[in-house]
Amino acid sequence: MDILSAIIYIILFLVLMIFVFSMGLLTPIIGKKDIISVLVIGFVVGLVGGVFFVSPIYQDIPYVAGSIQEVINGDNETIEVEVSPVFNQTKIVSELKQKEGVMSVSNKGVVLQTDPFSDERKAIIEEKIPYIDNNFNKFLVDKKGIMAINFTQGLDPNQAINTLKEWLMYSSEINVKYGLINMNINVKSYNVDEVTKYLNSENIVVKSVEGPVHNAINDTKNSMLDSNSIIFLSGIIGLIVALISIFLDKITATIRKFIIKIRNR
């Protein structure tokens, strides 16, 4: 939501509160017996304003926090993606590097989905992986059939997948169902959306986006109330506005007496 839309929504909510306030001022004319009706209307109007005007603005607060973080620091974000070996990786990397804001593209490692295996076979695989290729530096092996292996820069990921496929088949007769290449894309924060749209258009899976801006967005989301609570609070605001307008004369008189007492001291 842009700033102009947010301002319009705030103004419309204030107009609703003015309407509630005006109704409360009419209670001396319509009679005290209708006070309950005015309070109910105030609460309902507040709920309506919360649904249509307050909630949309509230939901955009995390992205406002992200934008502020972006303006203040202008830090880079890291987009982690999964690419199938059937994709033309050279073409993808080349096109990514031509995108505005892309600082670097690097291969992080590969993920293999295999047939399940036993605990004993898992121990053997973990023991032998470092010897299959010296470029394999970190790995995670799950007996359910998942292997995640990180490697040093410069190693062809397709070669790594083929090497692992052959070794698993010949050493353990474990079939590899499919392999995926993990890539990290370092992007300037204000170009993340553009790069993400490109990746989606190429049917490339975006696993995560990490960095100061997205951390600010997520932290803000985690600290916020849910939308239903905000809508309910908007109803309470409408109720309070109705109460204030109904008892405005008494409130004003009380304030005047208080001011007079302070002056007479």
Buried (B, 14 or more C-beta within 10 A) or exposed (E): EEEEEBEEBEEEBEEBBEBBBEBBEEBEEEEEEBBEEBBEBBBBBBBBBBBBBBBBBBBBBBBBBBBEBBEEEEEBBBBBBBBEBEEEBEEBBEBBEEBEBBEEBEBBBBBBBBEEBEEEBBEBBEEEBEEBBEBBEEBEBEBEBEBBBBBEEEBBBBEBBBBBBEBBEEEBEBEBEEBBBBBBBBBBBBBBEBBBEBBEEBEBEBBEBBBBBBBBBBBBEEEBEEBEEBBBBBBBBBBBBBBBBBBBEEEEEEEEEEEEEEEEE
